[in-house]
Amino acid sequence: MSFYLVQFLSGLATAATLFLVSSGLTIVFGVTRIVNFAHGSFYMLGAYLGWTLVERWGSTPLGFWGAVAAASLAVGLLGALMEVGLLRRLYRSPELFQLLATFGVVLVVQDAASWIWGSEDLLGRRAPGLRGSVDILDQPFPLYDLVLIGLGPLVLGLLWLLFNRTRWGTLVRAATQDRDMASALGVDPARLFTGVLFLGSALAGLGGALQVPREAVNLHMDMAIVVEAFVVVVVGGMGSLTGAFVASLLIGQLQAFGILVFPQITLVLVFLFMAVVLVIRPYGLLGRAEDAPPTAASPGPPLIAATGVARWAPALLLALLAAVPLVAGDYALIVLTEVVILALLAASLHLLIGLGGLVSFGHAAYFGLGAYGAALLVKHFAAPMPLALAAAPLVAGLGALAAGWFCVRRSGLYFAMLTLAFAQIVWSVTFQWYGVTGGDNGILGVWPPDWAAGKVAYYWLTLALSGGALLLLRRAAFAPFGYTLRAGRDSALRAESVGIDVRRHQWLSFALAGSAAGLAGGLYAFSKGSVFPTLMAVPVSVDALVMVLMGGIQTLSGPVVGAALFHLLETEAMSRTDWWRLVLGAIILVLVLAFPKGVAGFVRDLWTRGRDA
């Protein structure tokens, strides 16, 4: 009994940290509708700044808690600065470009933190006066964790007073419920958003600084915490602080006892819990239905099939790419092969986002399923490469068909997080099933046969298969299937009133996008000669999302342009500097500010204005 009580208390301490971070995230999203990927970076900065200040002032209780407060305020100011200098310029852009901008901030902060504090883990000192433990039924429990347990309800109470007993809090609640009406009544959204970003970032920084005595500070804290924070926010219900608190308690206990009851699925238990909650309660435990999905793609102008000379542009581009081996070396062919594969991955995601208005955070699952489907056939059954490549889209498509049946029943961020949950489940199975997938050791020796082993031959094969798949996706966009998808995206109610089964079309588009991503994964497996679980990890899904947004959502050429631009920039930055993330992040920020509709969208508008003139 004493052991289980200590586990319960450990879960409460974890829940306190989760609540501090997720409360800031739910406040920011509830008011600004920004999916802030940089929230985890602010948590990491709070930990690093807290470590620095605690090392200098933390020898006394006053110095320690003063350092924690100072770190929190400093991170809050950085969040306000990000809102004023970056996000304020993007409020009229599609909401997903704000997500792209915050991802650029993540890359910049990662390398900036590495430059300032180094890449080694930093161990902080214990909190003065709280270094010991107390015996609870003869089981020791850290005093500091007891303080954290009390801090969670205290912060919830203070936030309740702030939002219910102050004028500023009333304005925030009004903007959360109806942002347009609040603006019409005279609320200055710029000042309100700055204050909200300050508060949300300060809470993230507070959570990070409080972790200094509990765990090592490192450069991987940002992505780890932001995914868990999103889970908490979605399970609790978007915009609900009480929901975030309840969800933090539940997930904290799930993590504390899950390792005892379900040790084999510990890595994915939280995402299984989120999936079950969203299936039963579509808007989380204490959430409410949104009038419109906050992360849906902007409708924009209708897609029009090219006419005249422009209609031959895809064929001309394929012909030029096919001729590249005549003048390029092996290294250029390797890079171009990867660009073509990533272009297919980005185009498959664009089918969901651009045509269906469905933002997926877990599209890498189907890229990885295709890669593993091909690799397993080669490794365990000695299948020939053509058969393995044919199986890749089939395996990924079946996986997408199964997951999509659940996912398309939700919308907005709930849809996005449900896709992430299924992706994490697939990643966990792949990571832990050593007997079949090789676990984190991956599958090696997946090479093309002799007739396709040369760089030129495999490049042409990749170009032919990817080019054919891209043309099929383009054909689907201008077929009745594509028009019905856009109708459901722009107004599901109107589409259903004229007899369109919106959910069925979204489900089929999910399966089609998964199949295309699976083909890209199979080609990628043979190009690298190996596959690893990292192909299904969150960063790959984020990279695919960045490619789509960088190129532009409202054009079919956007994902191709974005994939080429992103991969070439990443490759060039990595080859020239150790700070390639900072360089790439800065480039992304410049592109977002200069081309809010994406590079391809900017070129299209320029062409349209020139033609009209």
Salt bridges, closest charged atoms under 4 A:
GLU55 OE2 - ARG125 NE 3.91
GLU83 OE1 - ARG88 NH2 3.21
GLU95 OE2 - ARG179 NH2 3.95
ASP145 OD1 - ARG214 NE 3.03
GLU290 OE1 - ARG33 NH2 3.29
GLU338 OE2 - LYS528 NZ 2.47
GLU338 OE1 - HIS567 NE2 2.70
ASP490 OD1 - ARG489 NE 2.75
GLU572 OE2 - ARG576 NE 2.17
ASP605 OD2 - LYS597 NZ 3.34
ASP605 OD1 - ARG604 NH2 3.45
